[in-house]
Amino acid sequence: MDKIKSIAELTTLGRVRLSRHFFMREMLTSEIGNFCGVPNLPDDPDLAIEVGKHLCELLLEPLHSKFGHVSIRSAFRSSSLNAFGNELFNAGDKSARCAPNSYNDSRHTWDRRDAQGYMGGCATIFIPAYLDYFQQSDDWRALGWWIRDWLPQHDEVIFFDHLGAFNLRWYEGPNQSPILHLPDGSADFSTQTVLTCRGWANFEGDHSSLYAPALRQMGLA
């Protein structure tokens, strides 16, 4: 598919089915784009679609199978939109939480490979079925441990405070599969809390005892 040049071509892109429950259209939504009038269109639609299919089939569909509806908060970002959002953030608008393009290539910017030539993509999501439990317990760790055990293809997971939202990334290159928490409003990774990471003593094995009580409370055990 060539770069989008018409409404008809954008409509066709939005109708691309990435997996059983997810389509490209919902991945293109952007508050920054909507409010500021900056288009959120891939320069390389085919690469964006390929990455989106991996992300949805390997990560989002298993979440959907266990927890039901997965709400997409922010997924694909074009390099131009992401750069614009990063400029807003650096100018003091902390609601525009866009990291530099050099960081988001093969993360939110699905249609650009990273400096090592690997493709990847992430989405910021929250899970409505988990939300009531999270708001009562402030416990992101239980879901983190479930992801560690049941989503072996995950690259990195970054939890936030609001709505228990988190970034979930698929990446074709080598990775350490970290699962961590970053306080809302912070872009400083020195404030992070790391739950586990490949190579850590707590990474391998069965962690079901750490999330089974949460699942029972949600009626999902």
KEROKE-853887 format. One line per 2 residues: number of its first residue (from 0); their letters; for each residue x, y, z of C-alpha. Coordinates in nm, 2 decimals, m for minus. Example, Ala and Ser with C-alpha at 12.3 -4.5 7.8 and 13.67 -1.06 7.14 Angstrom:
// KEROKE-853887
0	AS	1.23/m0.45/0.78; 1.37/m0.11/0.71
This chain:
// KEROKE-853887
0	MD	0.00/0.00/0.00; 0.14/0.34/m0.10
2	KI	0.15/0.64/0.13; m0.21/0.77/0.20
4	KS	m0.31/1.04/m0.05; m0.69/1.04/m0.03
6	IA	m0.99/0.98/0.20; m1.07/0.66/0.01
8	EL	m0.71/0.53/0.07; m0.74/0.62/0.44
10	TT	m1.07/0.44/0.46; m0.91/0.13/0.31
12	LG	m0.63/0.15/0.56; m0.87/0.18/0.85
14	RV	m1.06/m0.13/0.74; m0.75/m0.35/0.75
16	RL	m0.81/m0.63/1.01; m0.50/m0.67/1.22
18	SR	m0.65/m0.97/1.42; m0.98/m1.11/1.51
20	HF	m1.09/m0.82/1.73; m0.87/m0.53/1.62
22	FM	m0.87/m0.31/1.31; m0.62/m0.04/1.20
24	RE	m0.87/0.24/1.23; m0.88/0.23/1.61
26	ML	m0.50/0.24/1.62; m0.48/0.58/1.44
28	TS	m0.68/0.78/1.69; m0.48/1.07/1.85
30	EI	m0.60/1.35/2.08; m0.30/1.56/1.98
32	GN	m0.38/1.50/1.61; m0.75/1.57/1.66
34	FC	m0.71/1.89/1.87; m0.41/2.03/1.68
36	GV	m0.51/1.92/1.33; m0.19/1.71/1.27
38	PN	m0.26/1.40/1.05; m0.17/1.07/1.20
40	LP	m0.09/0.87/0.89; 0.19/0.62/0.83
42	DD	0.46/0.69/0.58; 0.50/0.32/0.52
44	PD	0.15/0.17/0.56; 0.26/m0.19/0.48
46	LA	0.52/m0.18/0.76; 0.27/m0.03/1.00
48	IE	0.02/m0.31/0.91; 0.28/m0.58/0.95
50	VG	0.38/m0.46/1.30; 0.02/m0.41/1.40
52	KH	m0.06/m0.76/1.31; 0.22/m0.90/1.53
54	LC	0.12/m0.67/1.82; m0.25/m0.76/1.80
56	EL	m0.22/m1.13/1.73; 0.06/m1.20/1.98
58	LL	m0.03/m0.96/2.27; m0.37/m0.79/2.24
60	EP	m0.57/m1.10/2.14; m0.45/m1.31/2.44
62	LH	m0.54/m1.02/2.67; m0.88/m1.00/2.51
64	SK	m0.93/m1.38/2.55; m0.87/m1.36/2.92
66	FG	m1.00/m1.02/3.02; m1.25/m0.92/2.75
68	HV	m1.25/m0.58/2.59; m0.91/m0.41/2.55
70	SI	m0.94/m0.03/2.53; m0.68/0.14/2.30
72	RS	m0.56/0.46/2.45; m0.28/0.54/2.21
74	AF	m0.12/0.32/1.95; 0.03/0.42/1.61
76	RS	0.19/0.76/1.59; 0.34/0.90/1.27
78	SS	0.69/1.04/1.31; 0.56/1.39/1.23
80	LN	0.28/1.37/1.49; 0.51/1.22/1.75
82	AF	0.77/1.50/1.69; 0.50/1.76/1.72
84	GN	0.38/1.61/2.05; 0.74/1.60/2.18
86	EL	0.78/1.96/2.10; 0.46/2.04/2.30
88	FN	0.58/1.83/2.59; 0.92/2.01/2.60
90	AG	0.74/2.34/2.58; 0.56/2.26/2.90
92	DK	0.24/2.08/2.79; 0.28/1.77/3.01
94	SA	m0.04/1.62/2.87; 0.14/1.56/2.54
96	RC	0.35/1.28/2.66; 0.55/1.20/2.35
98	AP	0.91/1.09/2.38; 1.16/1.18/2.10
100	NS	1.13/1.01/1.77; 1.47/0.83/1.83
102	YN	1.30/0.66/2.13; 0.96/0.59/1.96
104	DS	1.09/0.44/1.64; 0.96/0.08/1.65
106	RH	0.75/0.17/1.95; 0.46/0.40/1.89
108	TW	0.60/0.48/1.54; 0.52/0.14/1.39
110	DR	0.63/0.23/1.04; 0.99/0.31/1.13
112	RD	1.25/0.06/1.22; 1.49/0.14/1.51
114	AQ	1.86/0.23/1.47; 1.94/m0.14/1.47
116	GY	1.70/m0.21/1.18; 1.44/m0.40/1.39
118	MG	1.07/m0.34/1.36; 0.84/m0.32/1.66
120	GC	0.53/m0.14/1.79; 0.35/m0.06/2.11
122	AT	0.01/0.05/2.22; m0.10/0.23/2.54
124	IF	m0.41/0.04/2.66; m0.62/m0.03/2.96
126	IP	m0.85/m0.32/3.05; m1.20/m0.23/3.17
128	AY	m1.23/m0.57/3.35; m0.92/m0.49/3.55
130	LD	m1.02/m0.13/3.63; m1.24/m0.17/3.93
132	YF	m0.99/m0.40/4.10; m0.71/m0.15/4.02
134	QQ	m0.90/0.15/4.15; m0.96/m0.04/4.48
136	SD	m0.62/m0.19/4.52; m0.38/0.03/4.32
138	DW	m0.22/m0.30/4.22; m0.06/m0.30/3.88
140	RA	0.18/m0.58/3.98; m0.08/m0.86/3.96
142	LG	m0.15/m0.78/3.59; 0.23/m0.74/3.53
144	WW	0.29/m1.10/3.66; 0.01/m1.24/3.45
146	IR	0.16/m1.07/3.14; 0.50/m1.22/3.23
148	DW	0.35/m1.57/3.24; 0.10/m1.56/2.96
150	LP	0.24/m1.32/2.70; 0.59/m1.46/2.62
152	QH	0.62/m1.24/2.31; 0.60/m0.91/2.51
154	DE	0.90/m0.69/2.49; 0.85/m0.41/2.75
156	VI	0.55/m0.32/2.97; 0.53/0.02/3.13
158	FF	0.24/0.08/3.37; 0.10/0.42/3.46
160	DH	m0.13/0.54/3.74; m0.43/0.67/3.55
162	LG	m0.69/0.39/3.48; m0.41/0.13/3.53
164	AF	m0.31/0.21/3.17; 0.01/0.06/3.03
166	NL	0.23/0.05/2.73; 0.26/m0.30/2.58
168	RW	0.53/m0.36/2.31; 0.61/m0.62/2.06
170	YE	0.96/m0.61/1.92; 1.14/m0.85/1.68
172	GP	1.49/m0.77/1.81; 1.67/m0.89/2.13
174	NQ	1.51/m0.76/2.44; 1.51/m0.79/2.82
176	SP	1.13/m0.79/2.85; 1.12/m0.55/3.14
178	IL	0.79/m0.49/3.33; 0.79/m0.16/3.52
180	HL	0.58/0.12/3.66; 0.64/0.49/3.58
182	PD	0.45/0.75/3.79; 0.20/0.96/3.59
184	GS	0.34/1.29/3.48; 0.70/1.17/3.48
186	AD	0.92/1.11/3.18; 1.22/1.04/3.40
188	FS	1.29/0.67/3.41; 1.50/0.72/3.73
190	TQ	1.16/0.73/3.90; 1.05/0.39/3.77
192	TV	0.98/0.07/3.97; 1.09/m0.24/3.79
194	LT	0.89/m0.56/3.87; 1.11/m0.80/3.67
196	CR	1.34/m0.82/3.38; 1.50/m1.10/3.18
198	GW	1.81/m1.22/3.37; 1.66/m1.14/3.71
200	AN	1.62/m1.42/3.96; 1.24/m1.36/3.97
202	FE	1.19/m1.37/3.59; 1.16/m1.74/3.53
204	GD	0.91/m1.98/3.67; 0.54/m1.98/3.76
206	HS	0.41/m1.66/3.91; 0.04/m1.76/3.94
208	SL	0.03/m1.71/4.31; 0.10/m1.34/4.26
210	YA	m0.20/m1.28/4.03; m0.45/m1.56/4.12
212	PA	m0.61/m1.36/4.41; m0.67/m1.07/4.18
214	LR	m0.83/m1.29/3.91; m1.05/m1.45/4.17
216	QM	m1.16/m1.11/4.29; m1.25/m1.02/3.93
218	GL	m1.43/m1.35/3.88; m1.17/m1.46/3.62
220	A	m0.99/m1.73/3.80
